[in-house]
Amino acid sequence: MTTQSPAATTSPAAPPYEPLRFEATIPAQNAGPDADAGARIDSDGIHVRWVMPEIFHDLPLHEEDEDEGARLLEELAAKALPGAEDEDMLKLAVICALGIDDLLEAGAEYAAIAVGAVGDDPCSATVYAALVDSPEDEDADPLAAIASSLRRDDAGEVREILLPCGPAVSCVGTRVDKVTGELTESPDGIRIPTSFIRVYVPLPNGTTLVMELGTPTQVGWDQFSTMFGNIVSSIRLFEADGEPLIIPDRDTDA
């Protein structure tokens, strides 16, 4: 499956996030191949597992029954906004429902949303995971090819990083997202800046795992970016038989 990452634009106001400082603060055993906790997707014989913070709630991306999907979104809103007015919970459920199509268009196979507050200021963030085809040139280093492509597209601040599961590429920046007119007073909707971190992990089967955190609320950036560092640091890879898989760093390859 080949998908295109969401369009992005760099900005002087891009968050001051240091993507090299990823530290695994989530116990690795919680992301085992058969763990009940955490999130998972599978990629042609490779099982990808990671742990999500409790503040994030899974979106029903692939629920085909509309009534069941609506029920799940109502349940999500009640968990994310405990004690809130019914109108506020309904608004969150609608926002989530309207965002699902965009996530699916981006190739998301998993997505979750968090709603919180910093002081009196509300904030929210979405995390999604997708599987895309790695660069096709077999002789090319996929890390270098991904980083080069992102830099050519001026997608944001691009770096090669090392996660516990193996080497990866991070991209940090700001893009402009459109909020549908159904949620605004403007019939044409409005455009708002969204800060994001995207991480690419090339897998040995020709597929690349893409994970992204995006937030339109700058006030929550520090907290959400720290959470995302923990999320990607919790990624664990497993072979089809359950054996752990760690992709070696290029510098240590024989």
Residue pairs with C-beta under 8 A, 6 or more apart in sequence:
1 107
1 131
1 132
1 133
2 132
2 133
3 106
3 107
3 130
3 132
4 106
5 106
5 132
5 155
5 198
5 210
5 212
6 106
6 175
6 212
7 175
8 153
8 155
8 156
8 171
8 173
8 174
8 175
8 196
9 154
9 173
9 174
9 175
9 176
10 154
10 155
10 156
10 157
10 173
10 174
11 173
11 174
11 193
13 174
13 193
14 156
14 157
14 172
14 173
14 174
14 195
15 172
15 174
15 195
15 218
15 221
15 225
17 172
17 197
17 221
17 225
19 157
19 159
19 161
19 170
19 172
19 197
19 199
19 229
20 159
20 161
21 229
22 161
22 163
22 229
22 232
22 233
23 229
23 230
23 233
24 164
24 230
24 233
24 234
25 230
25 233
26 51
26 230
26 231
26 233
26 234
28 164
28 234
28 236
29 35
30 37
30 38
30 51
30 234
31 37
31 38
31 49
31 50
31 51
31 234
31 235
31 236
32 49
32 236
32 238
33 47
33 49
33 236
33 238
33 242
34 242
35 49
37 51
38 49
38 50
38 51
38 52
38 234
39 49
39 50
39 51
39 52
39 58
39 110
39 112
39 129
40 47
40 48
40 49
40 50
40 110
41 48
41 109
41 110
41 129
41 131
41 209
42 48
43 131
43 203
43 205
43 207
43 209
44 205
44 206
44 207
45 205
45 239
45 240
46 203
46 204
46 205
46 207
46 237
46 238
46 239
46 240
46 245
47 237
47 238
47 239
47 240
47 242
48 129
48 203
48 209
48 235
48 236
48 237
49 235
49 236
49 237
49 238
50 129
50 211
50 231
50 232
50 234
50 235
50 236
51 230
51 231
51 234
52 58
52 112
52 127
52 231
53 114
53 227
53 230
53 231
55 114
55 115
55 116
55 227
56 112
56 113
56 114
56 127
56 227
57 76
57 79
57 80
57 112
57 113
57 114
58 76
58 110
58 111
58 112
59 73
59 76
59 96
59 99
59 100
59 103
59 111
59 112
59 113
60 68
60 69
60 72
60 73
60 76
60 100
61 100
61 103
61 104
61 108
61 109
61 110
61 111
63 69
63 72
69 97
70 93
70 97
73 93
73 96
73 97
74 89
74 90
74 93
76 92
76 93
76 96
76 113
77 89
77 90
77 92
77 93
77 96
78 89
80 92
80 113
80 114
80 115
81 88
81 89
81 92
81 115
91 183
92 115
94 182
94 183
95 183
96 113
98 180
98 182
98 183
99 113
99 126
100 111
103 111
103 126
103 128
106 128
106 130
107 130
107 131
107 132
107 210
108 128
108 129
108 130
109 129
109 130
109 131
110 128
110 129
111 126
111 127
111 128
111 129
112 126
112 127
112 128
113 124
113 125
113 126
113 127
114 124
114 125
114 126
114 127
114 224
114 227
115 122
115 123
115 124
116 122
116 123
116 124
116 220
116 223
117 123
118 219
118 220
118 223
119 219
121 217
121 219
121 220
122 217
123 215
123 217
123 219
123 220
123 223
123 224
124 215
124 216
124 217
124 220
125 213
125 214
125 215
125 217
125 220
125 224
125 227
126 213
126 214
126 215
127 211
127 212
127 213
127 228
127 231
128 211
128 212
129 209
129 210
129 211
130 209
130 210
130 211
131 207
131 208
131 209
131 210
132 207
132 208
132 210
133 206
133 207
133 208
134 142
134 145
134 146
134 202
134 203
134 206
134 207
134 208
135 142
135 145
135 146
135 149
137 145
141 250
142 202
142 208
143 160
143 167
143 168
143 169
143 202
143 250
144 160
146 169
146 200
146 202
146 208
147 158
147 159
147 160
147 169
150 156
150 158
150 169
150 171
151 158
155 171
155 173
156 171
156 172
156 173
156 174
156 196
156 198
157 171
157 172
157 173
158 169
158 170
158 171
159 169
159 170
160 167
160 168
160 169
160 170
161 167
161 168
161 169
161 170
161 199
162 168
162 249
163 199
163 201
163 232
163 233
163 235
164 233
164 235
164 236
164 246
165 201
165 235
165 236
165 237
165 245
165 246
165 247
166 201
166 237
166 246
166 247
166 248
166 249
167 201
167 202
167 247
167 249
167 250
168 199
168 200
168 201
168 202
168 232
169 199
169 200
170 197
170 198
170 199
170 200
171 196
171 197
171 198
171 199
171 200
172 196
172 197
172 198
173 195
173 196
174 193
174 194
174 195
174 196
175 193
175 194
175 196
176 191
176 192
176 193
176 194
177 191
177 192
177 193
177 194
177 214
177 216
178 189
178 190
178 191
179 189
179 190
179 191
179 192
180 189
181 187
181 188
181 189
183 189
184 190
192 216
193 216
194 214
194 215
194 216
195 214
195 215
195 216
195 218
195 221
196 212
196 213
196 214
196 215
197 212
197 213
197 225
197 228
198 210
198 211
198 212
199 210
199 211
199 212
199 232
200 208
200 209
200 210
201 208
201 209
201 210
201 211
201 235
201 247
202 208
202 247
203 209
203 237
203 247
204 245
204 247
209 235
211 228
211 231
211 232
211 235
213 224
213 225
213 227
213 228
213 231
215 221
215 224
236 244
237 244
237 245
237 246
237 247
238 244
238 245
239 245
